[in-house]
Amino acid sequence: MYKRQAYLDKLVHSIGNGFIKVVTGIRRSGKSFLLNTLFYDYLKYNVTDDEHIIRFAFDSAEDLERIGENPIELQLKKRQVDPTKFMDYLKTCIKEGERYFLLLDEIQELGAFESVLNSYLRKPEFEIFVTGSNAKFLSKDLITEFAGRSDQIHLLPLSFSEFMENFSGDKYQGFAEYLLYGGLPLVAQERDAEKKRRILSSLFDEVYIRDVVKRNKIRNENDLRDLIDVLSSSVGSLSSAEKITNTFHSEKKSKITRNTVAKFIDYLEDAFLISSASRYDIKGKRYIGAPKKFYFADLGLRNARLNFRQFEETHLMENAIYNELLYRGFNVDVGVVELSQKNESGSVSRKNLEIDFVCNLGPERYYIQSAFSLPDNEKRTQEIRPFKTVRDSFKKIVVTKDFVPAFYDENGILTMNVIDFLMEPNSLISLG
Protein backbone atom coordinates (compact mmCIF):
# COMPACT_ATOMS: atom_id res chain seq x y z
CA MET A 1 0.00 0.00 0.00
CA TYR A 2 1.26 3.46 -0.90
CA LYS A 3 0.74 6.18 1.71
CA ARG A 4 0.28 9.12 -0.73
CA GLN A 5 1.03 11.33 2.25
CA ALA A 6 1.46 14.60 0.35
CA TYR A 7 -2.01 14.26 -1.18
CA LEU A 8 -3.61 13.06 2.03
CA ASP A 9 -2.21 16.16 3.74
CA LYS A 10 -3.82 18.34 1.06
CA LEU A 11 -7.19 16.72 1.62
CA VAL A 12 -6.87 17.15 5.38
CA HIS A 13 -5.90 20.81 5.05
CA SER A 14 -8.88 21.44 2.74
CA ILE A 15 -11.41 20.49 5.41
CA GLY A 16 -13.57 23.46 6.29
CA ASN A 17 -12.66 25.68 3.34
CA GLY A 18 -16.25 25.80 2.04
CA PHE A 19 -15.37 24.43 -1.41
CA ILE A 20 -16.10 21.24 -3.27
CA LYS A 21 -12.87 19.27 -3.13
CA VAL A 22 -12.21 17.75 -6.56
CA VAL A 23 -9.61 15.01 -6.89
CA THR A 24 -8.45 14.93 -10.52
CA GLY A 25 -5.77 13.00 -12.33
CA ILE A 26 -4.98 10.44 -14.94
CA ARG A 27 -6.91 7.18 -14.70
CA ARG A 28 -5.39 4.46 -12.52
CA SER A 29 -3.37 6.99 -10.56
CA GLY A 30 -5.14 6.02 -7.32
CA LYS A 31 -7.81 8.70 -6.86
CA SER A 32 -10.45 6.35 -5.45
CA PHE A 33 -7.97 4.70 -3.09
CA LEU A 34 -6.82 8.10 -1.85
CA LEU A 35 -10.35 9.29 -1.13
CA ASN A 36 -12.18 6.16 -0.03
CA THR A 37 -9.44 4.38 1.89
CA LEU A 38 -6.68 6.73 3.02
CA PHE A 39 -8.80 9.83 3.62
CA TYR A 40 -11.73 7.82 4.95
CA ASP A 41 -9.47 6.16 7.53
CA TYR A 42 -8.09 9.55 8.56
CA LEU A 43 -11.58 10.98 9.08
CA LYS A 44 -12.77 7.93 11.00
CA TYR A 45 -9.87 7.92 13.44
CA ASN A 46 -9.24 11.66 13.78
CA VAL A 47 -12.30 13.75 12.90
CA THR A 48 -15.67 12.06 13.22
CA ASP A 49 -17.43 8.72 13.54
CA ASP A 50 -18.38 6.35 10.75
CA GLU A 51 -22.05 7.44 10.76
CA HIS A 52 -21.04 10.93 9.65
CA ILE A 53 -18.94 9.78 6.71
CA ILE A 54 -21.08 8.92 3.69
CA ARG A 55 -19.23 7.04 0.98
CA PHE A 56 -20.93 6.31 -2.29
CA ALA A 57 -19.43 4.88 -5.48
CA PHE A 58 -21.59 5.40 -8.54
CA ASP A 59 -19.96 2.43 -10.28
CA SER A 60 -20.64 0.02 -7.40
CA ALA A 61 -23.51 -2.44 -7.94
CA GLU A 62 -23.98 -2.75 -4.19
CA ASP A 63 -24.26 1.02 -3.69
CA LEU A 64 -26.59 1.42 -6.66
CA GLU A 65 -28.95 -1.29 -5.41
CA ARG A 66 -29.02 0.47 -2.04
CA ILE A 67 -30.76 3.47 -3.65
CA GLY A 68 -33.11 1.37 -5.78
CA GLU A 69 -31.16 1.46 -9.04
CA ASN A 70 -30.60 -1.56 -11.27
CA PRO A 71 -26.90 -1.67 -12.24
CA ILE A 72 -27.51 -3.97 -15.22
CA GLU A 73 -30.25 -1.74 -16.58
CA LEU A 74 -28.05 1.33 -16.19
CA GLN A 75 -25.32 -0.32 -18.20
CA LEU A 76 -27.58 -1.70 -20.93
CA LYS A 77 -29.47 1.55 -21.42
CA LYS A 78 -26.30 3.64 -20.92
CA ARG A 79 -28.14 6.03 -18.67
CA GLN A 80 -26.92 7.89 -15.60
CA VAL A 81 -28.01 7.32 -12.03
CA ASP A 82 -31.30 9.00 -11.10
CA PRO A 83 -30.34 12.05 -8.98
CA THR A 84 -33.68 11.99 -7.15
CA LYS A 85 -33.05 8.46 -5.91
CA PHE A 86 -29.61 9.42 -4.69
CA MET A 87 -30.80 12.56 -2.89
CA ASP A 88 -33.67 10.62 -1.30
CA TYR A 89 -31.13 8.08 -0.07
CA LEU A 90 -28.97 10.83 1.45
CA LYS A 91 -31.96 12.12 3.39
CA THR A 92 -32.19 8.77 5.16
CA CYS A 93 -28.51 8.97 6.17
CA ILE A 94 -28.44 12.41 7.76
CA LYS A 95 -29.76 14.11 10.85
CA GLU A 96 -30.64 17.78 10.71
CA GLY A 97 -27.94 20.13 11.99
CA GLU A 98 -25.12 17.58 12.15
CA ARG A 99 -21.91 17.69 10.13
CA TYR A 100 -21.32 15.14 7.37
CA PHE A 101 -18.52 14.24 5.01
CA LEU A 102 -19.62 13.17 1.52
CA LEU A 103 -17.05 11.05 -0.32
CA LEU A 104 -18.47 10.54 -3.79
CA ASP A 105 -16.64 8.36 -6.29
CA GLU A 106 -17.28 8.33 -10.06
CA ILE A 107 -19.60 11.30 -9.61
CA GLN A 108 -19.96 11.76 -13.38
CA GLU A 109 -22.22 8.67 -13.43
CA LEU A 110 -24.85 10.66 -11.51
CA GLY A 111 -27.37 12.51 -13.62
CA ALA A 112 -27.31 16.31 -13.20
CA PHE A 113 -24.38 15.90 -10.81
CA GLU A 114 -23.47 19.59 -11.10
CA SER A 115 -26.86 20.61 -9.71
CA VAL A 116 -26.72 17.98 -6.99
CA LEU A 117 -23.29 19.14 -5.85
CA ASN A 118 -24.38 22.76 -5.91
CA SER A 119 -27.38 22.01 -3.72
CA TYR A 120 -25.19 20.48 -1.02
CA LEU A 121 -22.47 23.09 -1.41
CA ARG A 122 -24.96 25.68 -0.13
CA LYS A 123 -25.37 23.73 3.11
CA PRO A 124 -22.49 24.51 5.50
CA GLU A 125 -22.89 21.24 7.39
CA PHE A 126 -21.61 19.26 4.39
CA GLU A 127 -17.99 18.68 3.43
CA ILE A 128 -17.95 17.47 -0.17
CA PHE A 129 -15.15 15.45 -1.74
CA VAL A 130 -15.55 14.00 -5.22
CA THR A 131 -13.54 12.03 -7.74
CA GLY A 132 -14.11 10.46 -11.12
CA SER A 133 -12.22 8.63 -13.80
CA ASN A 134 -13.86 8.89 -17.18
CA ALA A 135 -13.18 11.37 -19.95
CA LYS A 136 -15.73 13.87 -18.65
CA PHE A 137 -14.06 14.06 -15.27
CA LEU A 138 -10.49 13.73 -16.44
CA SER A 139 -10.85 16.91 -18.44
CA LYS A 140 -10.76 20.38 -16.95
CA ASP A 141 -14.53 20.80 -17.34
CA LEU A 142 -15.48 20.20 -13.73
CA ILE A 143 -12.99 22.76 -12.50
CA THR A 144 -14.50 25.23 -14.97
CA GLU A 145 -18.05 24.31 -13.92
CA PHE A 146 -17.30 25.13 -10.28
CA ALA A 147 -14.91 28.02 -10.88
CA GLY A 148 -14.30 29.84 -7.61
CA ARG A 149 -16.16 27.16 -5.65
CA SER A 150 -13.85 24.18 -6.02
CA ASP A 151 -10.49 23.16 -4.67
CA GLN A 152 -8.60 20.93 -7.09
CA ILE A 153 -6.23 18.31 -5.76
CA HIS A 154 -4.40 16.91 -8.76
CA LEU A 155 -3.09 13.41 -8.22
CA LEU A 156 -0.02 12.35 -10.19
CA PRO A 157 1.28 8.80 -10.56
CA LEU A 158 3.73 7.79 -7.84
CA SER A 159 6.72 10.04 -7.37
CA PHE A 160 10.05 8.21 -7.17
CA SER A 161 10.18 8.51 -3.38
CA GLU A 162 6.63 7.10 -3.15
CA PHE A 163 7.56 4.34 -5.58
CA MET A 164 10.50 3.33 -3.38
CA GLU A 165 8.21 2.83 -0.34
CA ASN A 166 7.33 -0.66 -1.57
CA PHE A 167 10.26 -1.47 -3.85
CA SER A 168 12.31 -4.44 -2.67
CA GLY A 169 15.62 -3.53 -4.33
CA ASP A 170 18.03 -0.65 -3.76
CA LYS A 171 17.46 2.89 -5.01
CA TYR A 172 19.62 2.41 -8.10
CA GLN A 173 17.65 -0.62 -9.20
CA GLY A 174 14.49 1.27 -8.32
CA PHE A 175 15.47 4.24 -10.47
CA ALA A 176 16.10 2.00 -13.49
CA GLU A 177 12.71 0.33 -13.04
CA TYR A 178 10.95 3.66 -12.45
CA LEU A 179 12.28 5.09 -15.72
CA LEU A 180 11.14 1.97 -17.56
CA TYR A 181 7.75 1.18 -16.04
CA GLY A 182 6.71 4.46 -14.43
CA GLY A 183 4.67 5.06 -11.30
CA LEU A 184 1.09 3.90 -11.82
CA PRO A 185 0.31 2.05 -8.55
CA LEU A 186 -1.27 -0.88 -10.39
CA VAL A 187 1.96 -1.39 -12.33
CA ALA A 188 4.39 -0.60 -9.51
CA GLN A 189 2.96 -3.27 -7.23
CA GLU A 190 3.29 -5.95 -9.94
CA ARG A 191 6.60 -7.85 -9.73
CA ASP A 192 6.56 -9.65 -13.09
CA ALA A 193 8.11 -7.57 -15.89
CA GLU A 194 6.02 -9.10 -18.65
CA LYS A 195 2.81 -8.42 -16.73
CA LYS A 196 3.90 -4.81 -16.23
CA ARG A 197 4.31 -4.42 -19.99
CA ARG A 198 0.94 -5.99 -20.72
CA ILE A 199 -0.85 -3.80 -18.17
CA LEU A 200 0.70 -0.61 -19.54
CA SER A 201 0.00 -1.46 -23.17
CA SER A 202 -3.57 -2.46 -22.36
CA LEU A 203 -4.21 0.70 -20.35
CA PHE A 204 -2.99 2.93 -23.15
CA ASP A 205 -5.06 1.24 -25.85
CA GLU A 206 -8.19 0.26 -23.98
CA VAL A 207 -8.52 3.08 -21.45
CA TYR A 208 -6.65 6.29 -22.21
CA ILE A 209 -6.96 6.46 -25.99
CA ARG A 210 -10.55 5.23 -25.87
CA ASP A 211 -11.45 7.97 -23.37
CA VAL A 212 -9.93 10.74 -25.50
CA VAL A 213 -11.59 9.43 -28.68
CA LYS A 214 -14.99 9.06 -27.03
CA ARG A 215 -15.00 12.40 -25.26
CA ASN A 216 -13.86 14.44 -28.24
CA LYS A 217 -15.70 12.44 -30.92
CA ILE A 218 -12.49 11.87 -32.87
CA ARG A 219 -13.12 10.22 -36.24
CA ASN A 220 -9.57 9.44 -37.31
CA GLU A 221 -8.20 7.52 -34.36
CA ASN A 222 -5.08 6.54 -36.31
CA ASP A 223 -3.98 10.17 -36.55
CA LEU A 224 -4.32 10.50 -32.78
CA ARG A 225 -2.25 7.37 -32.26
CA ASP A 226 0.40 8.63 -34.67
CA LEU A 227 0.53 11.95 -32.83
CA ILE A 228 1.06 10.16 -29.51
CA ASP A 229 3.91 8.22 -31.11
CA VAL A 230 5.54 11.46 -32.28
CA LEU A 231 5.20 13.04 -28.83
CA SER A 232 6.53 9.88 -27.19
CA SER A 233 9.61 10.00 -29.40
CA SER A 234 10.29 13.67 -28.71
CA VAL A 235 10.05 13.94 -24.91
CA GLY A 236 12.07 16.93 -23.75
CA SER A 237 12.49 18.33 -27.26
CA LEU A 238 10.99 21.58 -28.48
CA SER A 239 7.87 20.79 -30.50
CA SER A 240 4.96 22.69 -32.00
CA ALA A 241 1.76 21.84 -33.83
CA GLU A 242 3.26 23.24 -37.02
CA LYS A 243 6.43 21.17 -36.73
CA ILE A 244 4.48 18.00 -35.99
CA THR A 245 2.11 18.68 -38.91
CA ASN A 246 5.08 18.97 -41.24
CA THR A 247 6.32 15.61 -39.94
CA PHE A 248 2.93 14.05 -40.72
CA HIS A 249 2.99 15.49 -44.24
CA SER A 250 6.55 14.48 -45.08
CA GLU A 251 6.89 11.11 -43.35
CA LYS A 252 3.36 9.74 -43.14
CA LYS A 253 1.91 11.42 -46.24
CA SER A 254 -1.01 12.47 -44.08
CA LYS A 255 -3.30 15.39 -44.91
CA ILE A 256 -3.89 16.27 -41.27
CA THR A 257 -4.11 20.01 -40.64
CA ARG A 258 -2.21 22.08 -38.12
CA ASN A 259 -5.47 22.93 -36.33
CA THR A 260 -6.30 19.24 -35.91
CA VAL A 261 -2.85 18.51 -34.49
CA ALA A 262 -3.22 21.44 -32.07
CA LYS A 263 -6.64 20.17 -30.97
CA PHE A 264 -5.34 16.65 -30.44
CA ILE A 265 -2.52 17.98 -28.27
CA ASP A 266 -5.06 19.94 -26.22
CA TYR A 267 -7.19 16.81 -25.79
CA LEU A 268 -4.19 14.86 -24.48
CA GLU A 269 -3.32 17.65 -22.06
CA ASP A 270 -6.93 17.91 -20.87
CA ALA A 271 -6.84 14.18 -20.12
CA PHE A 272 -3.61 14.71 -18.13
CA LEU A 273 -1.70 12.20 -20.30
CA ILE A 274 0.85 14.86 -21.19
CA SER A 275 1.72 18.34 -19.99
CA SER A 276 3.72 21.12 -21.56
CA ALA A 277 6.39 23.56 -20.47
CA SER A 278 6.33 26.92 -22.24
CA ARG A 279 9.42 28.92 -23.13
CA TYR A 280 10.09 31.88 -20.84
CA ASP A 281 12.46 34.74 -21.67
CA ILE A 282 14.24 35.20 -18.34
CA LYS A 283 15.76 38.61 -19.10
CA GLY A 284 12.69 39.95 -20.90
CA LYS A 285 10.36 38.44 -18.28
CA ARG A 286 7.84 37.24 -20.86
CA TYR A 287 6.56 34.07 -22.43
CA ILE A 288 7.73 33.44 -25.96
CA GLY A 289 5.10 30.97 -27.20
CA ALA A 290 5.61 27.99 -29.50
CA PRO A 291 7.49 25.72 -29.61
CA LYS A 292 7.05 24.02 -26.24
CA LYS A 293 8.38 20.92 -24.53
CA PHE A 294 6.01 18.05 -23.83
CA TYR A 295 6.34 15.50 -21.04
CA PHE A 296 4.37 12.38 -20.15
CA ALA A 297 2.52 12.05 -16.84
CA ASP A 298 3.82 8.50 -16.59
CA LEU A 299 7.04 7.17 -18.09
CA GLY A 300 5.74 3.62 -18.30
CA LEU A 301 2.88 4.72 -20.52
CA ARG A 302 5.28 6.61 -22.76
CA ASN A 303 7.53 3.57 -23.08
CA ALA A 304 4.59 1.22 -23.66
CA ARG A 305 3.37 3.40 -26.51
CA LEU A 306 6.74 2.80 -28.22
CA ASN A 307 6.70 -0.91 -27.34
CA PHE A 308 9.63 -0.30 -24.96
CA ARG A 309 11.97 0.16 -27.94
CA GLN A 310 13.13 3.76 -27.48
CA PHE A 311 14.63 3.79 -24.00
CA GLU A 312 16.48 7.12 -24.11
CA GLU A 313 17.59 7.49 -20.52
CA THR A 314 18.68 11.11 -21.00
CA HIS A 315 15.18 12.26 -21.94
CA LEU A 316 13.44 9.93 -19.50
CA MET A 317 15.50 11.35 -16.63
CA GLU A 318 14.52 14.86 -17.72
CA ASN A 319 10.85 13.80 -17.78
CA ALA A 320 11.20 12.30 -14.28
CA ILE A 321 12.69 15.56 -12.97
CA TYR A 322 9.87 17.55 -14.56
CA ASN A 323 7.21 15.32 -12.97
CA GLU A 324 8.93 15.59 -9.59
CA LEU A 325 8.83 19.39 -9.81
CA LEU A 326 5.09 19.26 -10.53
CA TYR A 327 4.67 16.88 -7.58
CA ARG A 328 6.34 19.46 -5.35
CA GLY A 329 3.91 22.12 -6.53
CA PHE A 330 6.11 24.15 -8.86
CA ASN A 331 5.03 25.89 -12.03
CA VAL A 332 7.62 24.79 -14.58
CA ASP A 333 8.80 26.61 -17.71
CA VAL A 334 11.70 26.27 -20.13
CA GLY A 335 14.14 29.13 -19.61
CA VAL A 336 15.56 31.10 -22.55
CA VAL A 337 18.44 33.56 -22.19
CA GLU A 338 19.97 35.58 -24.99
CA LEU A 339 23.75 35.70 -25.27
CA SER A 340 25.42 38.48 -27.26
CA GLN A 341 28.93 37.92 -28.60
CA LYS A 342 31.34 39.88 -30.78
CA ASN A 343 32.95 37.97 -33.60
CA GLU A 344 36.38 38.63 -35.13
CA SER A 345 35.03 41.33 -37.43
CA GLY A 346 33.57 43.22 -34.48
CA SER A 347 29.93 42.60 -35.31
CA VAL A 348 27.60 41.30 -32.63
CA SER A 349 25.85 37.96 -32.94
CA ARG A 350 23.05 36.77 -30.70
CA LYS A 351 22.37 33.23 -29.58
CA ASN A 352 19.62 31.79 -27.40
CA LEU A 353 20.71 29.49 -24.59
CA GLU A 354 18.32 27.15 -22.80
CA ILE A 355 17.76 26.33 -19.15
CA ASP A 356 15.77 23.11 -18.92
CA PHE A 357 13.53 24.20 -16.06
CA VAL A 358 12.59 27.52 -14.50
CA CYS A 359 10.61 26.52 -11.41
CA ASN A 360 8.38 28.95 -9.53
CA LEU A 361 6.42 28.47 -6.32
CA GLY A 362 5.28 31.71 -4.71
CA PRO A 363 8.40 33.82 -4.13
CA GLU A 364 10.70 30.82 -4.70
CA ARG A 365 12.50 30.27 -7.99
CA TYR A 366 15.06 27.69 -9.05
CA TYR A 367 16.93 27.22 -12.31
CA ILE A 368 17.64 23.57 -13.10
CA GLN A 369 19.63 21.80 -15.79
CA SER A 370 19.14 18.08 -16.39
CA ALA A 371 22.52 16.66 -17.42
CA PHE A 372 22.65 12.88 -17.71
CA SER A 373 26.42 12.86 -17.32
CA LEU A 374 29.22 15.38 -16.80
CA PRO A 375 32.27 13.39 -17.96
CA ASP A 376 34.61 16.36 -18.34
CA ASN A 377 34.99 20.12 -17.86
CA GLU A 378 33.87 20.81 -21.42
CA LYS A 379 30.48 19.21 -20.83
CA ARG A 380 30.10 20.92 -17.46
CA THR A 381 30.97 24.31 -18.98
CA GLN A 382 28.31 23.72 -21.62
CA GLU A 383 25.64 22.93 -19.03
CA ILE A 384 26.33 25.88 -16.71
CA ARG A 385 26.89 28.44 -19.47
CA PRO A 386 23.23 29.59 -19.50
CA PHE A 387 23.35 30.06 -15.71
CA LYS A 388 26.18 32.58 -15.99
CA THR A 389 24.06 34.87 -18.15
CA VAL A 390 21.29 35.08 -15.53
CA ARG A 391 22.00 37.99 -13.22
CA ASP A 392 19.85 37.23 -10.21
CA SER A 393 20.31 35.53 -6.86
CA PHE A 394 18.01 32.55 -7.34
CA LYS A 395 19.53 29.11 -6.87
CA LYS A 396 21.02 27.40 -9.91
CA ILE A 397 21.26 23.61 -9.95
CA VAL A 398 22.62 20.88 -12.20
CA VAL A 399 21.00 17.47 -11.68
CA THR A 400 23.03 14.55 -13.03
CA LYS A 401 23.01 10.77 -12.94
CA ASP A 402 26.71 10.83 -12.02
CA PHE A 403 27.33 9.44 -8.54
CA VAL A 404 28.52 12.63 -6.88
CA PRO A 405 27.86 14.13 -3.46
CA ALA A 406 26.05 17.45 -3.67
CA PHE A 407 28.50 20.35 -3.99
CA TYR A 408 28.71 24.03 -4.91
CA ASP A 409 31.30 25.21 -7.42
CA GLU A 410 33.14 28.55 -7.47
CA ASN A 411 30.16 30.14 -9.25
CA GLY A 412 27.72 29.12 -6.51
CA ILE A 413 26.10 26.51 -8.78
CA LEU A 414 24.87 23.39 -6.99
CA THR A 415 25.40 19.96 -8.55
CA MET A 416 23.53 16.94 -7.20
CA ASN A 417 22.76 13.35 -8.11
CA VAL A 418 19.31 12.74 -9.62
CA ILE A 419 18.41 9.98 -7.16
CA ASP A 420 19.30 12.21 -4.21
CA PHE A 421 17.20 14.95 -5.79
CA LEU A 422 14.19 12.66 -6.22
CA MET A 423 14.43 10.91 -2.86
CA GLU A 424 14.75 14.01 -0.66
CA PRO A 425 11.57 16.19 -0.79
CA ASN A 426 13.54 19.27 0.30
CA SER A 427 16.57 18.53 -1.87
CA LEU A 428 16.50 21.93 -3.56
CA ILE A 429 16.96 23.55 -0.17
CA SER A 430 18.78 21.04 2.02
CA LEU A 431 21.35 19.36 -0.25
CA GLY A 432 24.71 21.02 -0.67
Secondary structure, 3 states (H helix, E strand, C coil): CCCCHHHHHHHHHHCCCCCEEEEEECCCCCHHHHHHHHHHHHHHHHCCCHHHEEEEECCCHHHHHHCCCCHHHHHHHCCCECHHHHHHHHHHHCCCCCCEEEEEECHHHECCHHHHHHHHHCCCCEEEEEECCCHHHHCCHHHHHCCCCEEEEEECCCCHHHHHHHCCCCHHHHHHHHHHHCCCHHHHCCCCHHHHHHHHHHHHHHHHHHHHHHHHCCCCHHHHHHHHHHHHHCCCCEECHHHHHHHHHHHCCCCCCHHHHHHHHHHHHHCCCEEEEEEEECCCCEEEEEEEEEEECCHHHHHHHCCCCCCCHHHHHHHHHHHHHHHCCCEEEEEEEEEEEECCCCCEEEEEEEEEEEEEECCEEEEEEEECCCCCHHHHHHHHHHHHCCCCCCEEEEEECCCCCCEECCCCCEEEEHHHHHHCCCHHHHCC
